[in-house]
Amino acid sequence: MSEQNPFKNLLTNKMKRRSFIKWSGAIGIPAIAGGIGTKMLVEKKGETKPVSAKETEQIVSTCSITNCGGRCIIKAHVKDGKVVRISTDTQIGGDPSTPPLRACVRGRNYRKMLYDSDRLKYPMKRVGKRGEGKFERISWDEAIETIAKEIKRIGDTYGPESRYVNYATGQSSGLHGGRNSARKLLSLTGGFLNYRLDYSAGAAEAATPYTYGTNMTGSSFDSLLHSKYIILWGQNPSEMIYSTPYREYLMQAKKNGAKIVVIDPRYSDTAIAFADEWIPILPTTDTALMDAMAYVIVTEQLHDQAFLDKYCIGFDRDHMPEGVPGIESVKSYLLGEQDGVPKTPEWAERICRVPADKIKQLAREYATTKPGALIQGWAAQRQAYGEQFTRGGAQLACLTGNVGKLGTWAGGTGSWSRTKMIQPLTYQNPVKASIPCFLWTMAVEKGTEMTAADGLQGVDRLNSNIKLIVNLAGNALINQHADINKTTKLLEDESKVEFILASDIFMTPSAKFADILLPGTTFFERHDIGFPWGGGDYVILGNKVIEPLYECRDEYDVFAAVAEKLGMKEQFTEGKTTLDIVKESVERTRKEIDPKFPEYEEFKKMGVHHFKFDEPLVAFKEQIEDIVKHPFQTPSGKIELFSKALWDMNQHDEIPAIGRYISSWEGPEDPLTNKYPLQLTSWHYKRRCHSTYDNQEWLDEAAKQEMWMNPKDAEQRGIKNGDRVQVFNDRGLLVIDVKVTPRITPGVCAIPQGGWYSPDKNGIDQRGAVNVLTSQRPTPLAKANPQLTNLVEVTKA
């Protein structure tokens, strides 16, 4: 059989308002946006008459488990085993800690997604060249047999380090995501190559512990009610939906009188919704602005010297690690004693284009309006030297004493959590080797050559390159990984990766590279629990609403079948179904962590559980109140503005011991600007969750896939709003419509990330998949994702 699901033409906005599923006749209601309707059509002896859907329908509360931070309540209205419509949370707000968990525009489309005719419907095997997307239908027995055989063959031939479960986020916010199922099975059969960090915050996760000893540097969102000054630096919670209560608390903080400043190359929806002031900046230059702010704070004696003396090392000559020259201190750097260049606002203006007077204002306001919260988004650390942005923000918080006190924010990664649930699906991987997740393509090509300098940990050398990839509910195999052209060529070579197993609900760009492709389930078709990002203080029960459509299977059940084929089903399942895992999580959480957590049946009835706390969580409150009893988890026991561990790496040009500006490759100071004069960045788009839902045509009405460009840059190139343009650099070329708008900084263009790679017959992407243009060169310390560091040129198509 030829390809089952030919790739849709995503370039048209002609919306088909009804999509009838022939196999079941499931869709019969008026297809109002998002599948929300009040009546259904019932055919009877050739007649069609409206009947109230409420007469016999059941309402089942569930939750999307895609990697969206907000986590909303989805109420599925079910009749005769079919979802006839959906609704969402209807409660009225008031208490910011329990805001209405209403579905956004993506959530309103979930029923359309569930019954989309392009759902993968049955197991398939590749019949064309890898990446062509040509498959034929096979039975589940053949699929399971092939998977079991390849897992064993490749493990026996190359060793367990040759097997890899790829980074993916399609169901990563649930209790038993497919990746954990795959990892458990591989662990039982010898193990697999580990990865660490992630694509979202890899640089920050690696860098922050060098300052504070931990990544748990954020305070709970309710602490913002006590803030008087809030800087959202490269953060966009209005569109990426970091966590629903976060936005509620930001709005309440604003009502309480806090000034909110947004620093971003784009005038984002967050700037529109919350900002008293928007400060545009060039990508990759954030740390130059931070350095100049610190210069103003120090030279105008606005810094908290007592805080720095007591809690920090590395600020000045008198507080340096033993054996390190005093001139290497933060203060000496800022004053230009090291390189003869004081980090003045005028110096920074030439780099980041923020006016010197504005830098002085920002520095003075942050230093004197206390308590202040400088909250660093993860976007600005996804750049060539993202580690410096992370440490620079933490440094500003320390200079002003905005650490460990109510209403402050310590900067850095900013992770926090004061809730926990037991995860019953556990595994013990015998393999100790670990790579940075962003460098999996390096491990495919020359894994045995990787060393500690490439981020390899746990072993000195790998025994094999990656030969088997399991890619479940994720599009990072192709679409979300950097330099798509390079990655596709790598995976097309079957002598490198010998077997790729993928599971998904649609034929994504990554799914096309599978050797065996399995039809996965949506959250409507399985049991789970949904967790918001950032410790959002609530969890939602993901009730199973309907039985899986077609021949779709949950990944847990798939790997249970593979385990049975390998003679270890009992070790894999331990006699548990997915519902058993959910129930065990609830009951053990009640017994071992939180006696106030509801019993399963009560949780099922409520749909959501909000955790309650007497006071906000403040990062490092214990350390600031008594550093003797509660030292920081650093080698010195103090906040390390100067890290001796980084100093000892002896790579001071790219991995300095203090947070400081480093001129970026493919930044505004790179000579490559003579050839490619525009900086290209990207952002998380409200119409998608990363790349999930990009094939949902109705969502194009909410947010079109288009590139933003400033009118000055457009005029220079003879480009008008709505034109089709080519965007290109040495790595690739794509075609996309352009939005000419003053909402983006001159010299910068931006493409929303997650558009599905859609090459034409000449291999030129027609959808605007930004990773056609991004680089696989990693950040120096974390070896993390630098995908917002790009130079391009744009011409009219």
N, C-alpha and C positions, 0 to 999 in steps of 0.2 A: 504494500500500500504506500502511496506517496505521502508527503507531508500532511499531517492531520489538521493542523491549524495554520493555514497560511497567514503570514503577518499582515495585520490590518493596515490599510492606508490611513495613517494617523495625521495626514496633512490636510484633511478636509474637516470643516466644521459642520458638515451636514449631519445632524443628529437624527438617528433612527429612534423615534420616541417609543417604539415597542420592540421588544426582542422576544419572540415566542420560542419557547423551548419545546421542540417537537416531541421529544421523548416522554415528557410528562404533562405538558400543558400547564406548567406551573404558573406562568404569568397570565393573569386575566384581568388585572385591575388597570385603571387608567394610569399610565406611566408618568406621573408627576415627578418633577426633579427629585432624585434620591429614592424613588420608589415609594413615596408617601402618598397614600390615597385613602379614600373613605369608603369606596364601594368596589365590589368585584363583579365581573361579568361571568355568568354561569350559562353554558350552552345546554339546552334541553330540547331534543327533537327538532334541531334546526333553528330553534329560537334562541335569541340572546336577550336576557333580561337582567337588569340591575338588582342585586341582592345585597343587603347590608352585610359587610364583612364581620360585623361584631356579633352576628347571631350565633355562630358556633365557634368563633376563633378563640384560641388560647394566647395569652401574652407571656412570653418567656424572656426574662432579663438575661442579657449576655454582655460580652465586652470584646472589642477588637484586640487581638494580640499582636498586631503588627508593631513595628518599632516607632510608634508615635508616643511622645512623652505625656500627652494629656490624659489618655485613658478615659473614655466616656461610657455612659450607660446606653446600651442599645436594647430596645424592647422590640422583640420580634413577634409579630402577630401571625399566628400559625393556624391554618385551617387545612384539614385533610392531609397533614404531613408536609405542607408547603408554606413558605413564608409569603403571605399575601401583602404585607406592608410592614414598615418599621416606624417606630416613634422613638423618642428619647426622653431624657430626664425632664420632668415638668415642674420640679420644685422651684420655689421662688427663693432667691438668695437673701442674704442678710448677714449671716456669720461667714466671714471669709474662709474659715477653716473647713466649712462644709458647703462649698459653692455648688450651684447646679452643674452637674456633669453632662452637659448637653453636647450632642454630636455636632461637629463642624461640617463644612461642606463635603469633606471626604466621607464622613459617617452617613450623611444623607444619601450617599450613592451605594451603600453596602448591598442593598438588595439587588441592584443592577449588577454589581460585581458577582454576587452569588449565582445568579442565573444567566450570566453572560454566556452566549453561545460559543465563545472561544475558550471556555474552560477546557483544560486538559482532562480527558475523559477515561483513559485507560493506559496501561503500561505500553511503552514503545521502545524499540531499539533503533539505533542509527543505521541507515542504509546508504547514505551518501558520504561525502567527505565531511570530516568533523567541522562543524560550524555552518554547514549548508542549511541545516534545519530540516533535512529529509529523514523521515522515520516511518516505520511500519508497526502496526499493532501486534502485540504479543500477549500471551496469557500471563497472569500473575505467577503461575507456577514457573514459567520460563524466566520471568524477571527475577524471582527469588533465587532460582537455581544459578543464574548468571552472576548475580551479586555475590552470593556465597562463594562461588568458585573463584571469582576475581579477588575477593578479599583474602582468601586462603592462598591463592597462587602468588599474588604479589607479595604478601607477607612472607611466604616461604622462600621466595626467590631473592628478594632484596632486603628483607628484614622489616621490622615494624616502623622504623623511621621513614620508610618510603610511603607510608599511608598518612593522609592529611584530611582533616575536616575543615573546609574553608570557612573563613569569616563570612557571616551572613546575619542579617537583622530582621528578616521577614516575619519571624515568630519568636524573636529573642526576648520579648518582654513577658513571656508566659512562664508557666511552672515547669513544663517538661518539653521545651522546644526540641525540634528534630535533631539539632546538633548534639544535645546531651544523649539522645538515644543512640546516635551513631557512635559517639565517643565511648559509651558504656560497652557496646558490642565490640568495638575495636580493642578496648582495654582487656576484655575477656579473652581475646584471641591474640594477645601479645603486645598490644599497645599501638600508639600512633605519635606522629610528630606534633608537639604542642605549639601553640602560638600564644603570644601575650600582647597586651595593649589593644587598641582598636583604631578604626579609621576616624572616629569622631574626636577623640581627645588624646591621641597617643603622645604627642610632644608634651602636653601639660601633665599627663600621668607620670611620665618619666622624670620631668624636671621639678615638679613641686616638692617631692620628698627631699630633694637636696636643700631646700629652704626650711621646711617645717617637719620633715620626717614622715609625712603622711600626705595622702591626697584628700583626707577628710577636713577640708579647710573652709567649707561653707557653713553658714548658719541657717537655721530653719527660716522659711519664708515669713513666718509671723514676726520674726525679729525686725523685719523691715518697717513695721508699724512704729518703731522707735527711732528710725533713721531720719536725719534731717537733710541729708545730701546723698543722692544715689547716682553713681555712674554706671551705665550699662555699656560696656566696652565690647563692641563686636558681638552683641547678643540680641536675638530677635524673637522673644517669646510669643509675640503676637502671631507669627506665622509658623514657627516650628513647634509651637505648643509644648514648651518644655515641661510644664505641669500646670494643670488647670488652676489650682489655688494660687500659684505664683502670680498670675495676672491679677487675680482678685486682691492680693496683698499689695501689689504695685499700685493699683488704683486707689486703694485705701490709704496707702502711704502718701500718695499725691494729695488726696483730700485732707490728710493730716498736716499738710504744709511742706512736705519734703520736696526739694528741687530735684528733678530727674534730668540728667544729661545723657544723651545717646551719642556715642562715637562710632561712626560707621561710614564706609564709602557711599552707602545708599541712604536715602531718606526712606527708611523701612516703614512697614506698618507699625512696628513698635515705636518708632520716632513719632509717627502720627498720633498714636494712641496715648503715649505717656510722656513724651519729652517736653520739657520746658525749653530745651535748647538742643539742637542737632549740630554736631561738629563733624564735618566731612573730613576724611583723611585718605591718603594714598595707601593701598594694601602694602604690607611688609614693612611699613615705617612706624608702626605703633610704638615700638620701644624708643625711637628717637623722641617722640612726644613725651613718653614717660620720663626719659632722662632729663629733658628740659623742665618738666614739671618739678622733678626732684631738685634740679639746680636752683629754681626759684625758691622752693621751700627751704633749702639749706642756706642759701645766701641771704635770704630775708629772715633767717632764724625763726622760721615757722615750724621747724621739726621738733619732735618730742625727744629731746636729748635724754631725759631721765628714762624713758621707755627703752631707747636704744642701748643705753649703758647697762640696764638691768637684764634685758631679755635677748639681746642680739650680739652677734660677733660679726665683725667685718665692716662696720659703718665707717669708723675712723682709725687713725694710726694706733690709738691706744687700746683698741679692741680687736686685734688681729690674731689668728692662730699662730702658735709658736713656729718660728722659722720662716714666716712669710713677711716680706718687706712691707712696711707701712704704706708705701706709695701705691700698693695694690688695693687699697681700701676703696669702698664705694665713694666716699667723700673726695678722695684724691682723683678718682676718675671723673667725677662730676665737675670738679674745678679745673680740670685739664692738666693736672700735675703729671699725669702719666704720658700724655701724647701732645701736650701743648695746645689742646683744643677744648676750651671750656664748653660745656654742654648747655649753652644759653638758648633761650627761646628763638633768637635770631638764627642760630645754628640749626635748630630743629625745623624752623619754618622752611628753609631751603630744601629740606629733605621730605617732610611730610605735607607741606603746603598749608598747615594750620597757622594762621597769622600769629606773630609773636605776642601781640597784646592779648589775643584769645588764650594762648598758652599760660600767660601770667595770671589771667583771670581764673582759669580753670584750676591752676595750682593753688592760688590763694583761697579760693572757695572751698576746695576739698580739704585743705589743711586747717581751716578755721571754722568751718561749719560742721560741728560734731554732734552726735556720732555720724560718721560717713561710711558708706558702703560702696566700694569699688568692686563691681561684679564683672568678672572677665568671662565673656562668651568663649566658646570653643572654636568659633570661626577663625579668629585672628591668630590662633596657635596652629592652624593648618596652613602654615607657610614655611618657607625654607629654614628660618631660624625661630620656629615657634616656641622653642624652649625659652628664648630670651624674653618674649612677650609675657610668658607665664611668670617667670621670676621677677621681671620688672614690675608687674602689678603687685605682687606680694611685697616687693621692696617699698613701693609707695605707701602701702597700708602700714608697714612698720615705721616708716619715717614720720608718719602722722599719728602714730599710736592707735590706729583704728583696727586693733586686733584684740580679741578676747573680751570685748565689751558689748553690751546690748546695743543693737542697732548698727554694729560694724560688720565688716566682711574682710576676711584675711587675704583674699585674692587667691591666685594659683588656680588649681583645677576646680576648686569650689564644690567638690562632692560633699554630700552629707546624708545621713540617714539616722532616724531614731525609731524605725520600725523594722521588723524582720519576720519572715515566715520560714518555716522549715521546708527544705527542698529534699523530698524523699528519694528522687532519682539521682543516685550518686554512683561514682565510679572511681577506680584507682588505676591511673595509667602507669604501667611499668616503665615507660619511656620517660627519661628525664630531659631530653633535649628540647629546647624551645627556641623559636625564632620570632622576631617582630612580625606581627601579622601582615604588615604592609609589604614585607619582603618575600612573600610566598613565591612570587615569580622567579626571584633569584634562587630560591631553593629548588625550583623545578629545573632551572638551567645549569646551576653549578652549586648545588647543595653541598656536595662533598668538599668543595673549596672554601666554604664559609668558615669564618673564624669569629672570635669574640669581637673583632673590629667591625664585623658585619652585624653584630647583635646576637650572635649565637650564644646561648647559655645552656648550662647543664652538662655539656660535653665539650671536649676540645674540637672534635670533628664529627660530622655526620657520616654514617656508613653508606648512605644512598641519597640520591636526589629524590624528589617527590615523584612517585610513579602512579599513585592512585589518589584521586580527589573525590571527596564526598561533598556535594554542594546542595544544601537543603534550604529551601525557602529563602534564597538569597540571590542577588544579582551582582555581587561583587566579583564574580568570576570574570566578567567582561565589563559590564556597564558601569559599575561603581569603582572599578580599579583604574589606576592612572594609565595613560598612553594605550588606548584601546587598540590602535594599529599594531603596536609591539606585542601586546598580550594575545591578540588573535593569532598572529603568526606563530607564537610560542605554542599555543594549544592545538593549532592545526597539525603540528608535527607529532604524529602518534608514536614516534620512537622515544619521545620524552615522557609525557604523561600517558600511560598505557590504558588507563581506564578512568572514566569520569562518570560518576553516578549523580544524577540531579533529581530533585523533586520540587514541584512547583504547581501553581494553579493555572498558570498561563505559559505560553511559549515566549518567555522573555529572551533577550539577547544572550543571556548566560545559558538558559536551558537549551538553546540550539547547539551548544557544544557538548551535550551529554552523549554518552554511549548507550546508557540506559536512562530513560526519562520516565519518571513516575508521576501520576496525578495525585497531588496532595489535597488536603482538606482546608477549607476556610474555618474561621473561628465559629461559624454557625454549626459546624459539623463535628465538633469535638469538645471534650471537657477541659477546662483550664481555669487559671486564675490570672487576672491582669494586674500588672504593677506599673504605676506611673514612674516617670523619671524623677530623679532628684529627691527621693524620699518624700513623695507627695502626700504622705500621711493618710492614704486610703488604699484599699484594694477592692477590686470588683470580681465577682464570680462570673467566670465565662461558662455559663450553662450551655450544654449541647442542645441545640434547637431542633435540628432535623437529622435524619440519617444521611451519611455521605451520598452525594449524587453520583450517578454513573458507576464507575469502578474505582472511585477515589478512596484512598486510605490514608489515615494518619501515619506519620513517620514512625511513631512508637510501635504501632501494630506491624508495620513493614519490617522493622528490625527485629521484632519478636519472631516473625516468620523466618527471617534469615538466621537468627540464633537457633531456631528449631532445626533448620537444615544443617547447621553446624554442630548439632547435638548439645546445645547449651541453653535451651529455652528457659529452663527453670532458673538457672543462674542469672539470666537476663531479666526476666519479668518478676522473679521472686513471687510468682503467683498473683501479680497485681495488674489490673487494667488501668487505663488513664483515669477513670473515675475513682478507683481505689487510691491512686496517687494524690488526687485532689483532696479526697476525704482525709487521708493520712496527714497531709500537710495542715489541714485545718485543725484536726484533733491534736496533733503533736504541738502545734503552735499554741493551742489553748493550755496544754499541760506543761510545756517546757519554757514558754516565753511570756505569754500574755493571757492570764486567766479570764480577762474581759472579752477575749475574742469569741464571737458567737459560735455555737455548734453548727455543724454543716447544714442541717435542715433550716435553722434560723437564718444562716448566711444565704441560703438559697432563696428564702422568702424575701429577705431584704435586698439582695442583689449587690449591695455595696456595704463595706464597713469602714467607718472613719475612726482613726485612732485619735485619742484625745490626750492632751498634755497640759500640765499646770502652768508651764512657762516655756518660752522659746529655747531652742537649742542654740548655744553660742559657741562657735568653734574656739578652742583654746582658753575657755573661761577658767578651767582648773589651773592651767599653767600660769596665767596672768595673776590669779589670786594667790598662788603659792608654787613658785617654780622649783623650790627645793623638794617638796613632796611630789610634785608633778612636773618633772622636766620634759622638754620636748624630745621627740623620738629621733633626734639627730645625734651624731657622734659626740658633739659637745654638750648636748642637753639644752642648747639654746637655739634660737632662730638663727640660721646660718645665712646671713646676707652674703657672706663670703664662704664658699664651700671648699674646704681643704681637699675633699674627695675629688671634686672637679679639677682643682688646681693640680693635683697629682697625676691627672690624666695627661698633662703636658700637651694639650691641644688648644692653647689659649686663644688662637685666632677664631676658632669656630665653636669651642666649648669653653668659654671663659668662666672663671670662678665666681663672678658676680653677674647679675642680670644687666645687660647693656646692649645698646644698638649695634648690630652688625649689618653692614650694607649687603643686601640680598642679591644672590644670583637671580636673574629675571625680575629684578626690582626696578624702581625708577632711575637708579644710578648705574645700572648695568649698561655698558656700551652697546649691547644688543638692541637697545631702544632705537638705534639708528636704522635698524632693519625692521623691528617690530615695536612701534612706538606706544602701543596701548597696553596697559595692564588689564588682565582678564581675571575676574573673580567669579564666584558663584554663591548661591544661597539656597537654603531649604525653602521649598515652595509650598504654599498652602494647598495647592491642588494635589500634591503627592505626599507620601510618607517615604522620603528618600526616592527610590524609583517605583515603589509600589503604587498602583493605580494609574500609571501613566497611560495605559491603554484604555482607560475609561473616558470615552469621548465626551460625555456630558460635563466632565470636570474642566474641559477646555473653556467652557462658558464662564467658569469661575475665575480661571487664571490661564491665559494663553501662554504657550511655550514661545517666548520671544526674548531677544537680547536687549538689555537696556544700554543706551548710549547718550552721552551728554550732547545737547544741541551744538556746542562749539566743535566737538569732534566730528559730528555728523556733517555740519556745514563744510568743513575742510575737505570732506570726501564726497560731497555731492549726494549725500544720503538723506532721504526724507522718511518721516514716520511711516511705518508699515512696509517699507521696502524689504525685499529679499536681499540678504547680504551673504558674502563669503567671509568666514573668520578662519584665519590660518596662521600657522607657524611651522617650524621645521618638523614637528611631530605629526601634523595632520591638517585637514581642512574639513570644515562643516558648513552647512547652509542653514540659515535661520531667518525669520522675520525680525525686524528691529523696532524697538520702541524708543523714540527719541524723546528724552525727558530730562528736565533739570534736577530730577531726584537722584542723580548719580554724579559723582565728582568728575570734572574734566580730566581726561587722560586715562579714565577707567571705563571698561565695559563689563557687563555682568550677564551671565547666562544661568538661569536657575538649574541647579543640579538635579539629576535623576531622569532627564529625558531619555527615552529608549533609543539606543544606537540603531539607526535605520539606514544602512548604506544602500545606495542605488547600484545599478549594474557596473558603475565605474568605481565603486567602493567609497563614494563620498556620502557622508552622513547627511540626511535630510531633516532630521528631527531636532538637532541641537544638543547632542550628547556631549557635554562639556569635556568629558575625559578623552575625547579624541585629541585634545590639545594639551592635556596635563602631563606632568613629568613623573617618572618613577624614581628620580633621585630623592633619597630620603633625607629627613632632617638629621643633623650630625650626631646628636646624643641619643635620642630615642629610636632613630631609624624609622621615623613615623611619616605619616601622610603629609606632603607639602602642597596639596592640590590647589591651593589658592595663590600659588606663585607662578604666574605665567605671563609672558609677553606675546602679543599677537598683532596682526594687522587686519583691518576690515575694509573690504571693498564691496561695491554694489554688485550683486550677482547678475 
